Amino acid sequence: MTIPTSFFRSETAERVRDEGRVENQANATVRALENRHLSVSDEVRERIAECTDLTLLGVWFDRAFDVERAEDIFVPTDGVAE
């Protein structure tokens, strides 16, 4: 039985993969904050979860290892605008 592979190369499939990447990065960012025993408010969780910019999520993830409060991941300290 031959399995058609055209779907896996389609625009829809790429969009689904991108959505998965964004969701994974958002989850990793929250986990990084929690693993540092920082209090992560519902507002912070929501802002992270609602972000669809993978690059910005990556910036927040990197900041999660240096901030003193979870909210501080949103404060530009490295010249990257929000």
C-alpha positions in Angstrom: 0.0 0.0 0.0 1.4 3.3 -1.0 0.9 6.2 1.3 0.4 9.6 -0.4 3.0 12.1 0.9 1.8 15.3 -0.8 0.0 16.4 2.4 3.3 16.3 4.4 4.7 18.8 1.9 1.7 21.0 1.7 1.2 24.5 3.1 -1.3 23.2 5.6 1.2 20.7 7.0 3.9 23.3 7.3 1.5 25.6 9.2 0.6 22.8 11.6 4.4 22.1 12.2 5.0 25.8 12.8 2.1 25.9 15.3 3.7 23.0 17.1 7.0 24.7 17.2 5.5 27.8 18.7 3.5 25.8 21.3 6.6 23.8 22.2 8.7 27.0 22.6 6.0 28.6 24.8 5.8 25.5 27.0 9.6 25.4 27.3 9.7 29.0 28.4 7.2 28.5 31.1 9.0 25.3 32.3 12.3 27.2 32.4 10.8 29.8 34.7 9.1 27.2 36.9 12.3 25.1 37.1 14.0 28.1 38.5 11.3 28.2 41.1 10.0 31.6 39.9 6.3 32.4 40.5 4.6 32.4 37.1 1.3 34.3 37.1 -1.6 33.5 35.0 -1.0 36.8 33.1 2.6 35.7 32.2 1.4 32.3 31.2 -1.3 33.8 29.0 1.0 36.3 27.3 3.5 33.5 26.5 0.8 31.2 25.3 -0.7 33.8 23.0 2.5 34.7 21.4 2.9 33.3 17.8 6.3 34.8 17.0 8.8 32.0 17.3 11.8 34.4 17.4 10.3 36.4 20.2 9.5 33.3 22.2 13.1 32.3 21.7 14.2 35.6 23.2 11.9 35.2 26.1 13.2 31.6 26.6 16.8 32.8 26.8 15.8 35.6 29.2 14.1 33.0 31.4 17.5 31.8 32.7 18.6 35.3 33.9 15.6 37.1 35.2 14.7 37.5 38.9 10.9 37.6 38.3 9.0 35.8 35.6 7.5 39.2 34.4 11.0 40.4 33.6 11.3 38.2 30.5 9.2 40.8 28.7 11.6 43.7 29.6 14.0 44.3 26.8 17.5 44.2 28.2 19.4 43.1 25.1 18.2 45.6 22.5 15.5 43.3 21.2 12.2 45.1 20.9 9.0 43.3 22.0 
